[in-house]
Amino acid sequence: MDKLAIMMVKSLAVVIFILLFIGVFLLGRFVGNATPWYVTTSLLILLIVRWVYLRIKNKE
C-alpha cells in the first residue's frame, strides 16, 4: 500500500507539474516582458519540488 501511495503521489506531481508549466508559459506569453516567463516557471518548479519532497519525507 505504501509503494502504491508513493507512486500515485509521484504521478500526480508530474501531472500537476506539466499543467502548471503550460499554464505559467501561457501566462508569461500573455503578460509579455513584464516578468520573464522562465523566472516565474523556475520559482514555481522549485516550490513544487520542495512541497512534494516534504510530503514524501513526512509520510516516511
C-alpha positions as CSV (number, residue, x, y, z in Angstrom):
1,M,0.0,0.0,0.0
2,D,2.8,2.4,0.8
3,K,4.6,1.9,-2.5
4,L,1.3,2.3,-4.4
5,A,0.6,5.6,-2.5
6,I,4.1,6.9,-3.3
7,M,3.6,6.0,-7.0
8,M,0.3,7.8,-7.0
9,V,1.8,10.9,-5.4
10,K,4.7,10.9,-7.9
11,S,2.4,10.5,-10.9
12,L,0.0,13.2,-9.6
13,A,3.0,15.6,-9.0
14,V,4.2,15.0,-12.6
15,V,0.7,15.8,-14.0
16,I,0.4,19.0,-11.8
17,F,3.9,20.0,-12.8
18,I,3.1,19.7,-16.5
19,L,-0.2,21.6,-16.2
20,L,1.5,24.4,-14.2
21,F,4.4,24.6,-16.6
22,I,1.9,25.0,-19.5
23,G,-0.2,27.5,-17.5
24,V,2.8,29.6,-16.5
25,F,4.2,29.5,-20.0
26,L,0.9,30.8,-21.5
27,L,0.5,33.4,-18.7
28,G,4.0,34.6,-19.4
29,R,3.2,34.9,-23.1
30,F,0.1,37.0,-22.3
31,V,1.8,39.2,-19.8
32,G,4.7,39.9,-22.1
33,N,8.0,41.2,-20.9
34,A,6.7,42.5,-17.6
35,T,8.1,39.4,-15.9
36,P,10.1,36.8,-17.9
37,W,8.1,33.5,-18.0
38,Y,11.2,31.5,-17.2
39,V,11.7,33.3,-13.9
40,T,8.1,32.5,-12.7
41,T,8.4,29.0,-14.1
42,S,11.6,28.2,-12.3
43,L,10.2,29.6,-9.0
44,L,7.1,27.5,-9.3
45,I,9.2,24.4,-10.1
46,L,11.3,25.0,-7.0
47,L,8.2,25.4,-4.8
48,I,6.5,22.3,-6.3
49,V,9.7,20.1,-5.9
50,R,10.1,21.3,-2.3
51,W,6.5,20.7,-1.4
52,V,6.5,17.2,-3.0
53,Y,9.8,16.3,-1.2
54,L,8.4,17.4,2.2
55,R,5.2,15.5,1.6
56,I,7.1,12.3,0.8
57,K,9.6,12.8,3.6
58,N,6.7,13.3,6.2
59,K,4.9,10.2,5.1
60,E,8.0,8.1,5.8
